[in-house]
Structure formats: C-alpha cells, structure tokens
Amino acid sequence: MDIDIVATLIGTIVGLIAGGGIVYVVLNNLMKKRSRSILREAEAEGEALKKEKILQAKEKFLQMKDEHERDAREKDKRIQQGLEKHKQREQQLSRQQQELSVKEKKVDAEQKDIDQRVQGLEVRRQEVEKAHEKQVAQLERISGLNAEEAKKQLMDSLQDEARTGAMALVKDVVEEAKLTANKDAKRIIIQTIQRVATEHAVENAVSTFHIENDELKGRIIGREGRNIRALEEATGVEIVVDDTPGAIILSCFDPVRREMARLALHQLVKDGRIHPGRIEEIVAKTKKHLEEEIMEIGKRTCIDMGIHGLHVELMRMVGRMRYRSSYGQNLLQHSRETANLCATMAAELGLNVKAAKRAGLLHDIGKVPEGQPELPHALLGM
C-alpha cells in the first residue's frame, strides 16, 4: 500500500515535471514568435519613420531652396533697380552738364557783348565830357560868368521855385486832409474795432451744444434736413452741424434765442423723439419756461437790490441781462456791481441813493433789446 502511494506520488511528480517542460517549451516558442513579430513591427515602423524624416528633410530642403532663390531674385531685382536709378542719375547729370555747358557758352558770349558795350560807353562818356567842357567854356565866354557863379545863380533860382511849389503842395495836402479826415477817422476806428472785438463778437453770437456721440447729428438733421429746418424756424437760431467732434454750433446775435435753442436741443436729445411736430412742441414749452425764468430773475434781482416800483417790462429786460455778456463779463453781474458803486458814491455825495442804484442797474438796459435796433445801446436805453 505504501509502495503504491509512493509510486503514485512519483508518477504525479514526473507528470508535473514533464508538463512543466512542455509548457516551458510552448511558452518559449510563443515568446520567440512574439519577439520576432515585435522586432518586425519595430523595423517596419523605423523604416516608415526613416522615410517620413527623409521626405520632411527633402521638403525642408526644397522650401529653403525656394526661399533662397526668392531672396536671390529679390536681391537681383533690387540690384537691377539700383542700376537703373544709377543709370538714370548718370543720364540726368549728363543732361545737366550739357545744359550747364550751353549756359556757360551763352554767359561768355553775353559777357563779351557787355565788355564791348562798356568799352563803347567809356568812349562815349569821354566824348561827352569833352563836349561838356567845350560848352561850359563857351557859356563862360558868352555870359561873362565862371562855372561857380552860374551854378550859384541857378541854385538860388531853383530854391525859390522849390519853396513856392512846396508851399502850394502843402496847401493842397492840408485841404485834401480836411476833406478826407472824417472818412479816414471812421475807417481807422472801424478797423480798430474789428481787430480787438473778435473774441467778444464770437462770444456774443455763438454757443456750443455738446453731444455724447456724433450719431445724434444725423437724427438732429433728420431726413433731407427737415428736423434742423424746423428747429431753425422755431427758434430763429442758425444751427451748424459740421465735422467738429461731439459738438453742434448755435449761431445768433440774440443770446436768449441761443439759450432757448440750447435748452430745446437738450430736451429733444434727452427725450429721444426728434421730428418737426415734437420740435415745435418742445420749443414752445422751452420758450414759455425761459420767459418765466427771465421774469423771475428780474424780480429777484430787483428785490435783492432793494429797487421797488420798477415797470414789469424793465424787470423782464433786467432778467434778459442774465444771458448777455459785455467785454467778457456777465451783463447782469456788471449792472449789479455798477448799481452798488452808484449807491456808494451817491451816499458819499449826499444824493438820492435809491435813484442812483436804479440808474446803475438800468444803465446798460439798451444792450438787451428784443429785435435788432439801429440806435446805439445808450440812446436806446435812454
């Protein structure tokens, strides 16, 4: 029994060893086949990679060759252009040299001609001097006077004639100056005013309305300009829409109309609805509001200054001063300061302080008329 078990164990062990050997042989063969397959794949992949790198190298070489040939062509082109310019420059210099040679020959010929003329003139001058000396000698013999005495008599005669002519000329100039003095004085005054009053004229006639973007200019102009025409007719202000960025120019000699146009534009832009009907409505409301504000400014000014009993129309004109400037200063502020100065001087002189203050406040009232009167502002205010 034990011998059978041992034999069985030995058989089992031998079988296991034999099976392991077989498995080892099989696995070894499989591994060799796998290794050869991997090796073939690696060789194929290496060959493909090698061909790809060779193709890339060839493409790179061809690209570099093309770039080199292109650079060479560009360099040849630049060299050719430089040669052409140099050739043109040489031709131009050659033409200029030929022209210069022609001019030099012409100048030489003219110089020879001038020299000949100078020699002829010198001979002529000597002949004239000899003839003059003969004539002087003959005149001295006929008149019995030498050259110095004759010269003195001639100078005395010429001085008398010149003095008489000068007196007549001075008289004529004085008479002409009297006739033209008034005209020249007016011309000088007008030119002086035009030179020094440009800034004040611009300040009193132009206002600037600022906008956020230039797209609003097209909406303000409207289709075929109907909006801007309606706005100009309603306000009486010329509206200039040009290339000035972010700005529209309002031009009018009446500052109240300019302010009304500015406020109306501001309201229209804020509202967003811009068309002729809406423009007339907004301008009417703005005009009414501005007139109320002008009247309120006039009343408040009179109350602040202690001036009572002023006519309603005068108070409205005082309010209009708020929108007018004079020589760079606001007209209302200037009139208030003048009224205070007049009151102070009247108090010092023992005069009517209230009347002086009223006169100071109203002294420039003629500068804020409704229309365009022909009278000066002082006469208009009086």
Helices and strands as residue ranges (DSSP letters): H 2-143, H 147-196, H 198-205, E 206-210, H 215-221, G 223-225, H 226-235, E 238-240, E 247-251, H 255-271, H 276-305, H 312-320, G 321-323, E 325-326, E 329-330, H 331-349, H 353-362, G 365-367, H 377-381
